[in-house]
Amino acid sequence: MPPKRRDPAVGAAALTAVLAALDAGDRPVRTDLASAVRGLADRLAEAAPGRHVEVRIPPYTAVQCVTGPRHTRGTPPNVVEADPITFVELCVGRLAWTDAVRDGRVRTWGDRADLAAWLPL
């Protein structure tokens, strides 16, 4: 079954709302955060096509990306996991990859679980 295509305009509008909430010091609306994260994850998968690294942003989505041996069963050998707000900040350039990894805001497993070359989007 092909992946579900999401409307990029919905993700963009949600991202604008999320960034406005963060700038105001507020917690983003959950539905906006979910749409923004899913839209950004789709863009990451398009920018870094492949199935070698699984990027998890619980509870909203997970995508596979980066060229390399394809993962098909069980736990992937290369995993990146971040909370939704950290993922948004990484994608828009408000947070550097190295800082997020060092601070533990992004967790990685595997020797190819480094998305610095593709972030920010």
VEXDREN-2710 file (C-alpha; in Angstrom, 1 decimal):
% VEXDREN-2710
k/r/px/py/pz
1/MET/0.0/0.0/0.0
2/PRO/1.5/3.4/-1.0
3/PRO/2.0/6.0/1.8
4/LYS/-0.9/8.4/2.5
5/ARG/-0.3/11.7/0.8
6/ARG/-1.0/14.7/3.0
7/ASP/-2.0/18.2/1.8
8/PRO/1.2/20.3/2.1
9/ALA/-0.9/23.5/2.5
10/VAL/-2.5/22.0/5.7
11/GLY/1.0/21.3/7.1
12/ALA/2.3/24.7/6.2
13/ALA/-0.6/26.5/7.9
14/ALA/-0.2/24.3/10.9
15/LEU/3.5/25.0/11.1
16/THR/2.8/28.7/11.0
17/ALA/0.4/28.3/14.0
18/VAL/2.9/26.2/15.9
19/LEU/5.7/28.7/15.4
20/ALA/3.4/31.5/16.5
21/ALA/2.5/29.7/19.6
22/LEU/6.1/28.9/20.5
23/ASP/7.1/32.5/19.8
24/ALA/4.4/33.6/22.3
25/GLY/5.6/31.1/24.9
26/ASP/2.5/29.0/24.6
27/ARG/2.0/25.3/24.0
28/PRO/0.9/24.7/20.4
29/VAL/-2.6/23.3/19.8
30/ARG/-2.3/19.5/19.5
31/THR/-3.9/19.2/16.1
32/ASP/-1.7/22.0/14.7
33/LEU/1.4/20.3/16.1
34/ALA/0.4/16.9/14.7
35/SER/-0.2/18.4/11.2
36/ALA/3.0/20.4/11.3
37/VAL/5.1/17.3/12.4
38/ARG/3.5/15.1/9.7
39/GLY/4.1/17.7/7.0
40/LEU/7.7/18.2/8.0
41/ALA/8.3/14.5/8.2
42/ASP/6.9/14.1/4.7
43/ARG/9.3/16.8/3.5
44/LEU/12.2/15.1/5.2
45/ALA/11.4/11.8/3.5
46/GLU/11.2/13.6/0.1
47/ALA/14.5/15.5/0.8
48/ALA/16.4/12.3/1.9
49/PRO/14.7/9.5/0.0
50/GLY/15.4/5.9/1.0
51/ARG/14.5/3.5/3.8
52/HIS/17.7/3.1/5.8
53/VAL/16.9/5.4/8.7
54/GLU/13.6/5.5/10.6
55/VAL/12.7/8.9/12.0
56/ARG/10.2/8.6/14.9
57/ILE/8.2/11.6/16.3
58/PRO/5.8/10.0/18.8
59/PRO/2.9/10.1/19.0
60/TYR/2.4/11.6/15.6
61/THR/4.4/9.8/12.9
62/ALA/7.4/7.9/11.8
63/VAL/9.0/7.9/8.3
64/GLN/11.8/6.1/6.7
65/CYS/14.4/8.0/4.8
66/VAL/18.1/8.1/3.7
67/THR/19.6/5.9/1.0
68/GLY/21.1/2.7/2.1
69/PRO/20.1/-0.9/2.7
70/ARG/16.4/-1.2/3.1
71/HIS/14.9/-2.1/6.5
72/THR/11.8/-4.4/6.3
73/ARG/11.2/-6.2/9.6
74/GLY/11.7/-5.6/13.3
75/THR/13.6/-2.7/14.8
76/PRO/15.5/-0.8/12.1
77/PRO/19.3/-0.6/12.5
78/ASN/19.3/3.2/12.3
79/VAL/16.7/5.2/14.3
80/VAL/16.2/8.9/15.1
81/GLU/13.7/9.8/17.7
82/ALA/12.6/13.3/18.9
83/ASP/9.7/14.9/20.6
84/PRO/7.4/16.9/18.3
85/ILE/8.5/20.4/19.3
86/THR/12.2/19.4/19.0
87/PHE/11.5/18.0/15.5
88/VAL/9.8/21.2/14.4
89/GLU/12.7/23.3/15.8
90/LEU/15.2/21.2/14.0
91/CYS/13.3/21.3/10.7
92/VAL/13.0/25.1/10.7
93/GLY/16.5/25.8/11.9
94/ARG/15.8/27.0/15.4
95/LEU/17.8/24.2/16.9
96/ALA/21.0/22.7/15.6
97/TRP/21.3/18.9/15.1
98/THR/24.5/18.7/17.2
99/ASP/23.0/20.7/20.1
100/ALA/19.8/18.5/20.1
101/VAL/21.8/15.3/20.1
102/ARG/24.2/16.6/22.8
103/ASP/21.3/17.8/25.0
104/GLY/19.5/14.5/24.6
105/ARG/16.5/16.1/22.9
106/VAL/17.2/13.8/19.9
107/ARG/18.1/10.1/20.5
108/THR/19.9/8.1/17.8
109/TRP/20.7/4.5/17.3
110/GLY/23.0/3.2/14.6
111/ASP/26.0/4.4/12.7
112/ARG/24.0/6.2/10.0
113/ALA/21.4/7.9/12.2
114/ASP/22.6/11.4/11.5
115/LEU/20.3/13.8/9.8
116/ALA/22.5/16.9/10.0
117/ALA/23.0/16.9/6.2
118/TRP/19.2/17.3/5.6
119/LEU/18.3/19.7/8.4
120/PRO/17.0/22.3/8.5
121/LEU/14.6/21.6/5.7
END
